[in-house]
């Protein structure tokens, strides 16, 4: 079976001659041009080469433009352009939700909105119904309006972060770059935002539906974006096995999913536990596939949680040792210390001591190995990435810290074999977050820096006196922003 991979582009098929719609939507849909520049996650004081791209967006109430987060991630400059108007209007990102691939822009010049028509939102479209996709596929100067049929509504992975799952709608429209962020309309109202397609398949495109859009817009009403939460539980569809159902003492007339584990420090910890059987979430009964009936559809039970904002609560019903129990759980981020999610718009943190460069272990760093990073990264990093839920039992750990690079110098000539390994201790102090390094490197062990790495019995040993003497020299040689070493302590 050939693997199918989602990619981030818009939706387009062919321009249809719907002139009355064109005259309306040309006052709502805009083209967005962006200059982007990513960070170097191995040497974070550097940045990658700048690139230029374009996408689509549309005006909504409040003099705002809604578009995709991936259109404006890691942006340096943004311009917005109307159809057939030469003038380009500088804009800024007001809010961005990378987890749901949505963003709100504001144009600096208020005159931009004077002849624009905000679009309104409609309900979920029915399967097999027709929708119109608007945008600027492959650039262009005029709005393209194309038709497609809604073929499926389900929960799926959003390609922007490669980790977050939300409700999405599949259509049979063709895929063309530049349509990302454009509105998908039915009966003149927005029922989705075009955002990604599927490689290795023809005429399969996806849009972000209004329940996700409405969650995002409600979230930002207080002036900040919190994101989508979860309960912090891991489940599997074990009740299809009648013997397991009997073993867990679940009544014959009940369906549900089995709890495998809870994420360390999550809001479900101490409430749910391994081998509990979750049978109801909110007002929705859970079937043996982990599905609930909502919006008149059978969707993943996570959709009940998706209706909640961060900090709100949801009621659950579960069986433990054959006894039905009820609980209320707070919806929160509830993520492990090493997540699958890509990061955007955030300058990566780092520490550099005499050329020893340390960064937070995250997906962006792992992707520095290239397209085939998942197979090319060192074995221990791959093992940690996939098994962190089982490997980390320290509730105080905030992140894993990895030695990302060693800037060449005679001081470190013979320790290159430790690059890309996650730290365990430095000079006897446990490293549970990047900031722990300042205190750890302020001391030494009998005149040496002694670094120990997870899964490696051999320590890295460096002369602490020489390292402190050469620290600033090494940083200046490699144009690393200079920072003094912490004062030595006993």
C-alpha positions, 0 to 999 in steps of 0.5 A: 500500500502506498502511503498517502500524505497530506500537504498544505495547499488550497482547493481549485478545479476550474472557473465556473461562469457564475458572474453574480457570485463573482461580483459579490465575492470579489469584494470579500476574498483577498490575495495574501502575499507573505515573506517567511523566514524559519529558524535554524533549530540546530544553531538557533541564533541563525535563521534560514533563507527567506522565501515568498509565497501567496495564499487567500483569505476573506473579510469577516465581521469586525474588519478582519481577514480570516486565513490559514495559519500556514499562510502566515507562519514565521512571517516577516512581512505580509501584504493583502491585495484586492481583485484587480487592484494594483495597490497592496496593503501591508497587514499584520497577524492579530491572532494565530492558531497553529493547532487549527491552522487558522489566523486573523489578519488586520490591515493597517490602512482602514480605507481598505475595508470601505468597499469590502463585504464581510462574509457570514458563516453557515452550518455544516454542509450535508454530504453529497451537497455542492459547495463553491471554493473561492480564492487565488489558485496559483496566484492570478489576479482575479478570484477563481470560483470552483465547484465541488461536492462534499464527500466526507465529514470526519476527524483527521490530522491537520498537516500544518502541525502534523499532530493536531486532529480536528473535524475536517470536510473532504471534497472532490475539488482538485488541488492548487497552491494559492487557494489556502485560506479561501472561503468555501461557500454554500448558499452564500455563506462560509461553510469552511476554509480551504486548507490542504490536499492529499498527495498520491490521490486525485481530486481529494481536498479538505476544508476546515468546517465552521465548528472549528472556525467558531471555536477559534473565533470565540477563543480570541474574544478575550484578546488572546488565543488559548487553543484546543484542549484535551482530557489527556487520555490514551484509549483503544477500541478493546470492547470489540473483544467480548472476552476483554469486555467480560474481564473488565466487567462491563455490562452487555448493553454498554459500549465504550473505549478502554483507557490505556493510560493518562498523560503525566500531569494531565487533568485526567490523572488521578481521575481515570486510570488504566483499564477503566472503560469510558462509556459516555462523554458530555451528553454523548454515548461512546460506541466501541469504535470511540465514536459519538453521534453529534451534528447528526453524524458519527464522529470521533468522541474527541469532538465532544471535547472540541466543543469546550474551551480551555479551562471548561469542564466536561462530564464523563461516565466510566466503568471500573471493576464493574461499577459505573462511576461519574467524574468531571474533568477539566479540558486543558493542553494535557500534552507530554513533555515531547509532543508530535507538534511542529512549532511556529513563530517562536524563537527557539531557546538555546544555551551555548557553553564554550561551543557546546550548543544545547536546545530543547528537543522537539519535532522542529529539531528532529526535522532538521534531518530532512524529508526522511527524518523519521528514519534518519534520526539517531535511534535513541531520539526516535525511541524517545520521540515515540515512547516518551509517554512510557519513558518519562515518569518525572512530573517535574520534567518540563522538556528534554535537552539535547546537545545539538552541535559542538562548534569546532575548537581544540577544546572539544576535538575529541567529544564529537560523538556525543552530538544529538544525544539528550542530557541526563545530568551536568556536573551531577545536577539533573537537567529537566529543562534548558534553564537548568544548565546555567546552574549546572555549568556554574559548578564542576567536578574536580575541575572538569565539566562532566556531562552524562547522556540518557542511554549512554554509560560513557560521560563527556569530560571537558577541562572546566578551567580551559572551557571558561577561558575560551568561552567568549573566544569561541562564541565570537569566532562563530558569531554566536550572540555573546553571553558570559558564563555563570560565575563558578560555584562550589 
